[in-house]
């Protein structure tokens, strides 16, 4: 639970901020335009694919490992987060 802040790199890069609710729901923003991220985290820390509004920004990985990969159409890369 709580606020997580980090970054994503690859074909694009920027800031990634998410908030994890007690229910496991995730909301947040990424990139220079602060586009929305909405998803959820499972009990084992794995992310259910994180979908943004537009364009589609998909995140895969684990909050326990604090890292993962992302895809956005034909672009991709990695992300890291730190719990605040």
N, CA, C and O atoms as CSV, one atom per row, in Angstrom:
chain,resi,resn,atom,element,x,y,z
A,1,UNK,N,N,0.833,-1.181,0.000
A,1,UNK,CA,C,0.000,0.000,0.000
A,1,UNK,C,C,0.878,1.244,0.000
A,1,UNK,O,O,2.059,1.187,0.341
A,2,UNK,N,N,0.292,2.351,-0.381
A,2,UNK,CA,C,0.991,3.613,-0.321
A,2,UNK,C,C,1.456,4.118,-1.671
A,2,UNK,O,O,1.076,3.606,-2.724
A,3,UNK,N,N,2.294,5.142,-1.603
A,3,UNK,CA,C,2.786,5.821,-2.799
A,3,UNK,C,C,4.114,5.221,-3.240
A,3,UNK,O,O,4.993,4.956,-2.420
A,4,UNK,N,N,4.248,5.010,-4.551
A,4,UNK,CA,C,5.468,4.502,-5.163
A,4,UNK,C,C,5.893,5.482,-6.247
A,4,UNK,O,O,5.066,5.930,-7.042
A,5,UNK,N,N,7.182,5.818,-6.282
A,5,UNK,CA,C,7.705,6.781,-7.254
A,5,UNK,C,C,8.907,6.160,-7.953
A,5,UNK,O,O,9.735,5.501,-7.324
A,6,UNK,N,N,8.991,6.376,-9.247
A,6,UNK,CA,C,10.126,5.848,-9.985
A,6,UNK,C,C,10.167,6.380,-11.393
A,6,UNK,O,O,9.719,7.490,-11.679
A,7,UNK,N,N,10.719,5.556,-12.270
A,7,UNK,CA,C,10.878,5.997,-13.647
A,7,UNK,C,C,10.760,4.814,-14.592
A,7,UNK,O,O,10.832,3.654,-14.187
A,8,UNK,N,N,10.575,5.145,-15.865
A,8,UNK,CA,C,10.586,4.127,-16.913
A,8,UNK,C,C,11.563,4.568,-17.981
A,8,UNK,O,O,11.728,5.763,-18.226
A,9,UNK,N,N,12.218,3.594,-18.625
A,9,UNK,CA,C,13.236,3.868,-19.639
A,9,UNK,C,C,13.038,2.924,-20.810
A,9,UNK,O,O,12.322,1.928,-20.705
A,10,UNK,N,N,13.670,3.240,-21.912
A,10,UNK,CA,C,13.583,2.428,-23.119
A,10,UNK,C,C,13.399,3.338,-24.314
A,10,UNK,O,O,14.119,4.326,-24.457
A,11,UNK,N,N,12.430,3.015,-25.187
A,11,UNK,CA,C,12.145,3.875,-26.331
A,11,UNK,C,C,11.608,5.235,-25.904
A,11,UNK,O,O,11.718,6.213,-26.644
A,12,UNK,N,N,11.029,5.292,-24.712
A,12,UNK,CA,C,10.589,6.537,-24.088
A,12,UNK,C,C,11.069,6.481,-22.641
A,12,UNK,O,O,11.381,5.404,-22.132
A,13,UNK,N,N,11.130,7.626,-21.982
A,13,UNK,CA,C,11.505,7.628,-20.572
A,13,UNK,C,C,10.760,8.737,-19.859
A,13,UNK,O,O,10.304,9.696,-20.482
A,14,UNK,N,N,10.639,8.601,-18.555
A,14,UNK,CA,C,9.946,9.612,-17.774
A,14,UNK,C,C,9.693,9.144,-16.360
A,14,UNK,O,O,10.196,8.109,-15.922
A,15,UNK,N,N,8.901,9.931,-15.658
A,15,UNK,CA,C,8.562,9.680,-14.265
A,15,UNK,C,C,7.310,8.814,-14.180
A,15,UNK,O,O,6.391,8.947,-14.989
A,16,UNK,N,N,7.290,7.940,-13.205
A,16,UNK,CA,C,6.169,7.045,-12.959
A,16,UNK,C,C,5.790,7.152,-11.491
A,16,UNK,O,O,6.635,6.944,-10.620
A,17,UNK,N,N,4.532,7.472,-11.200
A,17,UNK,CA,C,4.051,7.604,-9.825
A,17,UNK,C,C,2.761,6.811,-9.706
A,17,UNK,O,O,1.819,7.033,-10.465
A,18,UNK,N,N,2.716,5.877,-8.743
A,18,UNK,CA,C,1.481,5.132,-8.532
A,18,UNK,C,C,1.121,5.142,-7.050
A,18,UNK,O,O,1.977,5.327,-6.185
A,19,UNK,N,N,-0.157,4.938,-6.785
A,19,UNK,CA,C,-0.663,4.811,-5.432
A,19,UNK,C,C,-1.396,3.482,-5.338
A,19,UNK,O,O,-2.289,3.197,-6.136
A,20,UNK,N,N,-1.011,2.668,-4.356
A,20,UNK,CA,C,-1.616,1.353,-4.159
A,20,UNK,C,C,-2.559,1.429,-2.964
A,20,UNK,O,O,-2.147,1.753,-1.850
A,21,UNK,N,N,-3.828,1.125,-3.212
A,21,UNK,CA,C,-4.841,1.147,-2.163
A,21,UNK,C,C,-4.852,-0.172,-1.399
A,21,UNK,O,O,-4.304,-1.165,-1.878
A,22,UNK,N,N,-5.464,-0.199,-0.227
A,22,UNK,CA,C,-5.572,-1.416,0.576
A,22,UNK,C,C,-6.251,-2.535,-0.205
A,22,UNK,O,O,-5.928,-3.707,-0.014
A,23,UNK,N,N,-7.182,-2.186,-1.079
A,23,UNK,CA,C,-7.907,-3.158,-1.897
A,23,UNK,C,C,-7.019,-3.791,-2.973
A,23,UNK,O,O,-7.389,-4.801,-3.572
A,24,UNK,N,N,-5.836,-3.189,-3.217
A,24,UNK,CA,C,-4.953,-3.659,-4.276
A,24,UNK,C,C,-5.088,-2.861,-5.557
A,24,UNK,O,O,-4.309,-3.051,-6.491
A,25,UNK,N,N,-6.071,-1.966,-5.615
A,25,UNK,CA,C,-6.228,-1.128,-6.804
A,25,UNK,C,C,-5.080,-0.136,-6.910
A,25,UNK,O,O,-4.580,0.368,-5.905
A,26,UNK,N,N,-4.674,0.133,-8.143
A,26,UNK,CA,C,-3.575,1.051,-8.425
A,26,UNK,C,C,-4.082,2.197,-9.297
A,26,UNK,O,O,-4.778,1.974,-10.288
A,27,UNK,N,N,-3.730,3.414,-8.920
A,27,UNK,CA,C,-3.944,4.575,-9.771
A,27,UNK,C,C,-2.628,5.334,-9.814
A,27,UNK,O,O,-1.803,5.209,-8.908
A,28,UNK,N,N,-2.432,6.116,-10.857
A,28,UNK,CA,C,-1.200,6.881,-10.939
A,28,UNK,C,C,-1.063,7.608,-12.250
A,28,UNK,O,O,-2.000,7.692,-13.044
A,29,UNK,N,N,0.150,8.141,-12.461
A,29,UNK,CA,C,0.445,8.899,-13.671
A,29,UNK,C,C,1.829,8.531,-14.175
A,29,UNK,O,O,2.678,8.046,-13.427
A,30,UNK,N,N,2.037,8.777,-15.477
A,30,UNK,CA,C,3.355,8.570,-16.059
A,30,UNK,C,C,3.592,9.618,-17.121
A,30,UNK,O,O,2.651,10.165,-17.696
A,31,UNK,N,N,4.867,9.895,-17.377
A,31,UNK,CA,C,5.271,10.740,-18.488
A,31,UNK,C,C,5.070,12.218,-18.287
A,31,UNK,O,O,4.540,12.656,-17.266
A,32,UNK,N,N,5.503,12.999,-19.286
A,32,UNK,CA,C,5.463,14.455,-19.178
A,32,UNK,C,C,4.052,15.030,-19.176
A,32,UNK,O,O,3.842,16.146,-18.700
A,33,UNK,N,N,3.084,14.284,-19.704
A,33,UNK,CA,C,1.701,14.767,-19.738
A,33,UNK,C,C,0.867,14.208,-18.595
A,33,UNK,O,O,-0.349,14.397,-18.560
A,34,UNK,N,N,1.514,13.521,-17.660
A,34,UNK,CA,C,0.825,12.924,-16.512
A,34,UNK,C,C,-0.392,12.110,-16.920
A,34,UNK,O,O,-1.481,12.281,-16.371
A,35,UNK,N,N,-0.198,11.224,-17.888
A,35,UNK,CA,C,-1.291,10.369,-18.324
A,35,UNK,C,C,-1.607,9.359,-17.244
A,35,UNK,O,O,-0.728,8.966,-16.477
A,36,UNK,N,N,-2.861,8.937,-17.178
A,36,UNK,CA,C,-3.340,8.091,-16.090
A,36,UNK,C,C,-2.963,6.625,-16.263
A,36,UNK,O,O,-2.956,6.090,-17.372
A,37,UNK,N,N,-2.651,5.993,-15.137
A,37,UNK,CA,C,-2.407,4.555,-15.057
A,37,UNK,C,C,-3.455,3.983,-14.105
A,37,UNK,O,O,-3.675,4.533,-13.026
A,38,UNK,N,N,-4.102,2.884,-14.494
A,38,UNK,CA,C,-5.087,2.228,-13.636
A,38,UNK,C,C,-4.854,0.729,-13.708
A,38,UNK,O,O,-4.767,0.173,-14.803
A,39,UNK,N,N,-4.750,0.058,-12.554
A,39,UNK,CA,C,-4.562,-1.391,-12.539
A,39,UNK,C,C,-4.774,-1.923,-11.130
A,39,UNK,O,O,-5.451,-1.303,-10.310
A,40,UNK,N,N,-4.180,-3.087,-10.864
A,40,UNK,CA,C,-4.236,-3.670,-9.525
A,40,UNK,C,C,-3.021,-4.558,-9.312
A,40,UNK,O,O,-2.351,-4.968,-10.260
A,41,UNK,N,N,-2.752,-4.846,-8.035
A,41,UNK,CA,C,-1.631,-5.703,-7.671
A,41,UNK,C,C,-2.186,-6.933,-6.954
A,41,UNK,O,O,-3.117,-6.825,-6.155
A,42,UNK,N,N,-1.611,-8.100,-7.243
A,42,UNK,CA,C,-2.038,-9.340,-6.600
A,42,UNK,C,C,-1.345,-9.493,-5.249
A,42,UNK,O,O,-0.403,-8.761,-4.947
A,43,UNK,N,N,-1.808,-10.438,-4.439
A,43,UNK,CA,C,-1.237,-10.660,-3.113
A,43,UNK,C,C,0.246,-11.005,-3.149
A,43,UNK,O,O,0.976,-10.713,-2.202
A,44,UNK,N,N,0.700,-11.635,-4.254
A,44,UNK,CA,C,2.114,-12.001,-4.365
A,44,UNK,C,C,2.988,-10.851,-4.869
A,44,UNK,O,O,4.180,-11.043,-5.111
A,45,UNK,N,N,2.407,-9.662,-5.029
A,45,UNK,CA,C,3.157,-8.486,-5.467
A,45,UNK,C,C,3.188,-8.290,-6.962
A,45,UNK,O,O,3.637,-7.244,-7.432
A,46,UNK,N,N,2.719,-9.271,-7.735
A,46,UNK,CA,C,2.728,-9.154,-9.195
A,46,UNK,C,C,1.643,-8.182,-9.651
A,46,UNK,O,O,0.537,-8.157,-9.111
A,47,UNK,N,N,1.988,-7.389,-10.654
A,47,UNK,CA,C,1.020,-6.448,-11.214
A,47,UNK,C,C,0.127,-7.144,-12.228
A,47,UNK,O,O,0.597,-7.921,-13.059
A,48,UNK,N,N,-1.165,-6.855,-12.149
A,48,UNK,CA,C,-2.024,-7.185,-13.265
A,48,UNK,C,C,-1.682,-6.140,-14.317
A,48,UNK,O,O,-1.404,-4.998,-13.953
A,49,UNK,N,N,-1.691,-6.477,-15.613
A,49,UNK,CA,C,-1.260,-5.503,-16.617
A,49,UNK,C,C,-1.896,-4.136,-16.390
A,49,UNK,O,O,-3.116,-4.001,-16.306
A,50,UNK,N,N,-1.038,-3.136,-16.295
A,50,UNK,CA,C,-1.478,-1.783,-15.999
A,50,UNK,C,C,-1.868,-1.089,-17.295
A,50,UNK,O,O,-1.053,-0.959,-18.208
A,51,UNK,N,N,-3.096,-0.652,-17.370
A,51,UNK,CA,C,-3.595,0.025,-18.568
A,51,UNK,C,C,-3.720,1.519,-18.302
A,51,UNK,O,O,-4.257,1.924,-17.271
A,52,UNK,N,N,-3.230,2.334,-19.218
A,52,UNK,CA,C,-3.424,3.776,-19.115
A,52,UNK,C,C,-4.587,4.165,-20.010
A,52,UNK,O,O,-5.151,3.326,-20.712
A,53,UNK,N,N,-4.939,5.439,-19.982
A,53,UNK,CA,C,-6.023,5.930,-20.823
A,53,UNK,C,C,-5.612,5.887,-22.289
A,53,UNK,O,O,-6.083,5.030,-23.037
A,54,UNK,N,N,-4.742,6.799,-22.707
A,54,UNK,CA,C,-4.291,6.864,-24.093
A,54,UNK,C,C,-2.906,7.466,-24.113
A,54,UNK,O,O,-2.691,8.455,-23.412
A,55,UNK,N,N,-1.979,6.966,-24.838
A,55,UNK,CA,C,-2.008,5.686,-25.533
A,55,UNK,C,C,-1.917,4.546,-24.528
A,55,UNK,O,O,-1.779,4.791,-23.330
A,56,UNK,N,N,-1.993,3.322,-24.991
A,56,UNK,CA,C,-1.983,2.180,-24.087
A,56,UNK,C,C,-0.572,1.963,-23.544
A,56,UNK,O,O,0.353,1.681,-24.305
A,57,UNK,N,N,-0.413,2.094,-22.248
A,57,UNK,CA,C,0.860,1.903,-21.546
A,57,UNK,C,C,0.679,0.690,-20.645
A,57,UNK,O,O,0.001,0.776,-19.621
A,58,UNK,N,N,1.271,-0.425,-21.012
A,58,UNK,CA,C,1.123,-1.664,-20.270
A,58,UNK,C,C,2.353,-1.918,-19.415
A,58,UNK,O,O,3.479,-1.853,-19.908
A,59,UNK,N,N,2.146,-2.207,-18.138
A,59,UNK,CA,C,3.244,-2.516,-17.226
A,59,UNK,C,C,3.142,-3.955,-16.773
A,59,UNK,O,O,2.055,-4.456,-16.483
A,60,UNK,N,N,4.293,-4.620,-16.715
A,60,UNK,CA,C,4.392,-5.983,-16.214
A,60,UNK,C,C,5.496,-5.993,-15.176
A,60,UNK,O,O,6.483,-5.271,-15.318
A,61,UNK,N,N,5.348,-6.796,-14.140
A,61,UNK,CA,C,6.407,-6.882,-13.150
A,61,UNK,C,C,5.869,-7.107,-11.761
A,61,UNK,O,O,4.766,-7.624,-11.585
A,62,UNK,N,N,6.661,-6.712,-10.764
A,62,UNK,CA,C,6.341,-6.990,-9.374
A,62,UNK,C,C,6.718,-5.814,-8.486
A,62,UNK,O,O,7.790,-5.228,-8.632
A,63,UNK,N,N,5.817,-5.476,-7.558
A,63,UNK,CA,C,6.149,-4.450,-6.575
A,63,UNK,C,C,7.102,-4.986,-5.519
A,63,UNK,O,O,7.797,-4.205,-4.868
A,64,UNK,N,N,7.149,-6.295,-5.334
A,64,UNK,CA,C,8.112,-6.868,-4.392
A,64,UNK,C,C,9.529,-6.684,-4.941
A,64,UNK,O,O,10.442,-6.323,-4.198
A,65,UNK,N,N,9.709,-6.934,-6.243
A,65,UNK,CA,C,11.021,-6.731,-6.872
A,65,UNK,C,C,11.260,-5.275,-7.239
A,65,UNK,O,O,12.392,-4.883,-7.519
A,66,UNK,N,N,10.199,-4.468,-7.240
A,66,UNK,CA,C,10.251,-3.025,-7.528
A,66,UNK,C,C,10.733,-2.733,-8.940
A,66,UNK,O,O,11.337,-1.689,-9.185
A,67,UNK,N,N,10.471,-3.653,-9.877
A,67,UNK,CA,C,10.889,-3.432,-11.258
A,67,UNK,C,C,10.055,-4.292,-12.194
A,67,UNK,O,O,9.341,-5.201,-11.773
A,68,UNK,N,N,10.169,-3.976,-13.468
A,68,UNK,CA,C,9.458,-4.743,-14.474
A,68,UNK,C,C,9.683,-4.160,-15.853
A,68,UNK,O,O,10.632,-3.410,-16.077
A,69,UNK,N,N,8.808,-4.510,-16.768
A,69,UNK,CA,C,8.903,-4.022,-18.145
A,69,UNK,C,C,7.613,-3.305,-18.515
A,69,UNK,O,O,6.582,-3.460,-17.861
A,70,UNK,N,N,7.698,-2.517,-19.581
A,70,UNK,CA,C,6.519,-1.829,-20.082
A,70,UNK,C,C,6.483,-1.923,-21.594
A,70,UNK,O,O,7.509,-2.128,-22.242
A,71,UNK,N,N,5.275,-1.768,-22.156
A,71,UNK,CA,C,5.064,-1.708,-23.598
A,71,UNK,C,C,4.057,-0.615,-23.890
A,71,UNK,O,O,3.123,-0.394,-23.119
A,72,UNK,N,N,4.249,0.063,-24.998
A,72,UNK,CA,C,3.342,1.114,-25.452
A,72,UNK,C,C,3.352,1.069,-26.974
A,72,UNK,O,O,4.237,1.639,-27.612
A,73,UNK,N,N,2.371,0.393,-27.553
A,73,UNK,CA,C,2.329,0.147,-28.991
A,73,UNK,C,C,3.617,-0.547,-29.418
A,73,UNK,O,O,3.862,-1.673,-28.986
A,74,UNK,N,N,4.449,0.079,-30.250
A,74,UNK,CA,C,5.685,-0.557,-30.719
A,74,UNK,C,C,6.902,-0.179,-29.872
A,74,UNK,O,O,8.031,-0.522,-30.223
A,75,UNK,N,N,6.677,0.523,-28.766
A,75,UNK,CA,C,7.768,0.934,-27.884
A,75,UNK,C,C,7.770,0.053,-26.637
A,75,UNK,O,O,6.736,-0.482,-26.237
A,76,UNK,N,N,8.954,-0.090,-26.026
A,76,UNK,CA,C,9.055,-0.907,-24.820
A,76,UNK,C,C,10.272,-0.516,-24.014
A,76,UNK,O,O,11.131,0.230,-24.482
A,77,UNK,N,N,10.339,-1.028,-22.795
A,77,UNK,CA,C,11.478,-0.742,-21.937
A,77,UNK,C,C,11.282,-1.341,-20.566
A,77,UNK,O,O,10.569,-2.331,-20.404
A,78,UNK,N,N,11.924,-0.732,-19.571
A,78,UNK,CA,C,11.849,-1.226,-18.208
A,78,UNK,C,C,11.414,-0.115,-17.279
A,78,UNK,O,O,11.494,1.063,-17.627
A,79,UNK,N,N,10.953,-0.488,-16.093
A,79,UNK,CA,C,10.569,0.483,-15.080
A,79,UNK,C,C,11.097,0.038,-13.723
A,79,UNK,O,O,11.326,-1.148,-13.487
A,80,UNK,N,N,11.287,1.018,-12.833
A,80,UNK,CA,C,11.649,0.756,-11.450
A,80,UNK,C,C,10.837,1.702,-10.561
A,80,UNK,O,O,10.527,2.827,-10.952
A,81,UNK,N,N,10.499,1.224,-9.357
A,81,UNK,CA,C,9.745,2.031,-8.403
A,81,UNK,C,C,10.360,1.888,-7.016
A,81,UNK,O,O,10.976,0.869,-6.704
A,82,UNK,N,N,10.189,2.909,-6.189
A,82,UNK,CA,C,10.598,2.882,-4.796
A,82,UNK,C,C,9.419,3.309,-3.953
A,82,UNK,O,O,8.748,4.291,-4.274
A,83,UNK,N,N,9.154,2.580,-2.869
A,83,UNK,CA,C,8.037,2.940,-1.979
A,83,UNK,C,C,8.431,4.173,-1.181
A,83,UNK,O,O,9.534,4.256,-0.641
A,84,UNK,N,N,7.520,5.119,-1.117
A,84,UNK,CA,C,7.748,6.375,-0.373
A,84,UNK,C,C,7.277,6.253,1.060
A,84,UNK,O,O,7.389,7.206,1.831
